[in-house]
Amino acid sequence: MASITRPRSQQSQRRTRTERAVLAAVQRLLDAGECFTELGVQRIATEAGIARSTFYLCFQDKTEVLVRLAATMKDELFSRAAVWRPTGPSGGPEALAAVYEDRLAYCRGRAPLLAAIAEVAAYDPVLREARAQEIDRFAHHITSLLQEEQREGRLSEDVDPVTAGQVLAWGGEQVIVRQVTTGGPDGDAEVAREMAYGQWFGTYRRRSDPGGSRT
């Protein structure tokens, strides 16, 4: 058994190292100003220090590399955002603004990757679907927060948590991408504050509909 398990373990470790090398290589190339759509697999393999054939042992194509990089970035962003809750010591609009400012800073440090994701997702269905699933994860999280707030009587009954979750997640994503790719860092704090206060008073603490019900 040992003679079979050990080679498989070594092979798995080599594959993991290769995958990490490729992901890091693409990140470096993007940071250096390379356009992802113009990057060839051979260029990526050379930067990663592997053979072209080795690349295809780990990735179907270069889009899969971008999908993996995007997923890693979204995982980190989600873990940062999930710490905020509407109520409690870390609740309220100022704390939410701080979350968005942190998110903008994180994305700004990965602006070339963010731009590549936005560009390729516009025409590649695989990346577009992966990106949609990641944003929907944020939407589901927001929906759960809104549902809890509604159960506790802190959220107006005229708010539809599911619809609001989709609007806040997708709208927030668009604002952040636009600010990071076209705006300067000096405006990040103000953008974060407007996002937070708009969501807080527009959704989390919206005044009840004078008509008394949601239409």
C-alpha positions in Angstrom: 0.0 0.0 0.0 2.8 2.4 0.9 4.5 2.0 -2.5 1.2 3.0 -4.2 0.2 5.9 -1.9 3.6 7.7 -1.8 3.9 8.3 -5.5 0.3 9.5 -5.7 0.9 11.9 -2.8 4.1 13.2 -4.6 2.1 13.6 -7.8 -0.6 15.6 -6.0 2.0 17.8 -4.4 3.7 18.5 -7.7 0.3 19.3 -9.3 -0.5 21.7 -6.4 2.9 23.5 -6.8 2.4 23.7 -10.6 -1.1 25.2 -10.2 0.2 27.8 -7.7 3.1 28.7 -10.0 0.7 29.3 -12.9 -1.7 31.4 -10.8 1.2 33.5 -9.5 2.6 33.8 -13.0 -0.6 35.2 -14.5 -1.0 37.6 -11.5 2.5 38.9 -12.1 2.0 39.3 -15.8 -1.2 41.2 -15.2 0.4 43.4 -12.6 3.2 44.1 -15.1 0.7 45.5 -17.6 0.1 42.5 -19.8 -3.4 42.2 -21.4 -5.0 38.9 -20.5 -6.7 38.5 -23.9 -3.3 38.8 -25.6 -1.5 36.4 -23.2 -0.7 33.0 -24.8 -0.4 29.7 -22.9 3.2 29.5 -23.8 3.9 33.0 -22.3 2.2 31.9 -19.1 4.0 28.6 -19.0 7.4 30.3 -19.5 6.7 32.8 -16.7 5.7 29.9 -14.4 8.8 28.0 -15.3 7.0 25.0 -16.7 6.5 23.3 -20.0 3.4 24.1 -22.1 2.3 20.5 -21.9 2.5 20.7 -18.1 0.1 23.6 -18.1 -2.5 21.5 -19.8 -2.2 18.8 -17.1 -3.5 21.3 -14.6 -5.7 23.7 -16.6 -8.1 23.2 -19.5 -7.2 26.6 -20.9 -6.1 30.1 -19.7 -9.7 31.1 -18.9 -9.7 28.4 -16.1 -6.7 30.2 -14.6 -8.7 33.4 -14.5 -11.7 31.7 -13.0 -9.5 30.3 -10.2 -7.9 33.7 -9.5 -11.4 35.3 -9.5 -12.7 32.7 -7.0 -9.7 33.2 -4.7 -10.3 37.0 -4.7 -14.0 36.6 -4.1 -13.4 34.2 -1.2 -11.2 36.7 0.5 -13.7 39.6 -0.1 -16.6 37.5 1.2 -14.8 36.6 4.4 -14.0 40.3 5.0 -17.6 41.4 4.3 -19.3 38.6 6.3 -18.1 40.0 9.6 -20.5 43.0 9.3 -24.0 42.7 10.7 -26.6 45.4 10.9 -26.9 45.3 14.7 -24.4 44.9 17.5 -21.1 46.6 18.3 -19.9 46.5 14.8 -23.2 47.4 13.1 -24.5 50.6 11.6 -23.7 52.6 8.5 -20.2 53.8 9.6 -19.1 50.2 10.1 -20.6 49.2 6.7 -18.7 52.1 5.1 -15.5 50.8 6.6 -16.2 47.4 5.1 -16.7 48.9 1.7 -13.6 51.0 2.0 -11.6 47.9 2.9 -13.1 46.1 -0.1 -12.2 49.0 -2.4 -8.6 49.0 -1.1 -8.3 45.2 -1.5 -9.7 45.4 -5.1 -7.5 48.4 -5.9 -4.5 46.3 -5.1 -5.7 43.8 -7.6 -7.0 46.3 -10.2 -5.4 44.6 -13.2 -7.0 41.3 -12.3 -10.3 42.9 -11.7 -10.1 44.6 -15.1 -9.3 41.3 -16.8 -12.2 39.6 -15.1 -14.6 42.3 -16.2 -13.3 42.2 -19.8 -13.3 38.5 -20.3 -16.6 37.9 -18.5 -18.2 40.2 -21.2 -17.6 37.5 -23.9 -16.7 34.3 -22.1 -19.7 32.3 -20.8 -17.7 30.2 -18.4 -16.2 33.1 -16.6 -19.4 35.1 -16.7 -21.3 32.2 -15.0 -18.5 31.8 -12.4 -18.6 35.5 -11.7 -22.4 35.5 -11.4 -22.3 32.6 -8.9 -19.8 34.5 -6.7 -21.9 37.7 -6.7 -25.0 35.6 -6.0 -23.2 34.3 -2.9 -23.0 37.9 -1.6 -26.7 38.3 -2.5 -27.7 35.3 -0.5 -25.7 36.5 2.4 -27.4 39.9 2.3 -30.8 38.3 1.9 -30.2 36.2 5.1 -29.2 39.4 7.0 -32.4 41.2 5.8 -34.6 38.2 6.7 -33.2 38.2 10.2 -33.7 41.9 10.5 -37.3 41.5 9.3 -38.0 38.7 11.8 -36.7 40.9 14.6 -38.9 43.8 13.5 -36.0 46.1 12.6 -36.6 46.0 8.9 -39.6 47.5 7.1 -42.1 44.9 5.9 -42.2 46.5 2.5 -38.7 45.3 1.8 -38.4 42.1 -0.2 -35.2 40.6 1.2 -34.5 38.4 -1.9 -34.9 41.2 -4.4 -33.0 43.7 -2.1 -30.2 41.2 -1.7 -29.8 40.9 -5.5 -29.9 44.7 -6.0 -27.4 45.4 -3.3 -24.9 42.7 -4.3 -25.0 43.3 -8.0 -25.2 47.1 -7.7 -22.4 47.2 -5.3 -20.2 45.0 -7.5 -20.7 47.4 -10.5 -19.9 50.5 -8.4 -16.7 48.9 -7.0 -15.4 47.7 -10.4 -16.1 51.1 -11.9 -14.4 53.0 -9.1 -11.3 50.8 -9.0 -10.9 50.7 -12.8 -11.7 54.3 -13.6 -11.6 56.4 -10.4 -8.8 57.5 -8.2 -8.0 56.2 -4.7 -8.7 59.6 -3.2 -12.4 59.1 -3.9 -12.7 55.6 -2.4 -13.7 56.7 1.1 -16.5 58.9 -0.2 -17.7 56.2 -2.6 -17.7 53.7 0.3 -19.7 56.1 2.5 -22.3 56.8 -0.1 -22.7 53.0 -0.8 -23.1 52.3 2.9 -25.5 55.1 3.7 -27.5 54.5 0.6 -28.0 50.8 1.7 -28.5 51.6 5.3 -31.3 54.2 4.9 -32.6 52.9 1.6 -32.9 49.3 2.8 -31.8 48.3 6.3 -33.5 51.2 8.0 -36.0 52.2 5.3 -39.1 53.9 6.6 -42.3 51.9 6.3 -44.4 52.4 3.2 -47.2 54.9 4.0 -49.5 52.7 2.1 -48.9 50.0 4.6 -47.9 47.1 2.3 -45.5 46.1 -0.4 -46.9 46.2 -4.0 
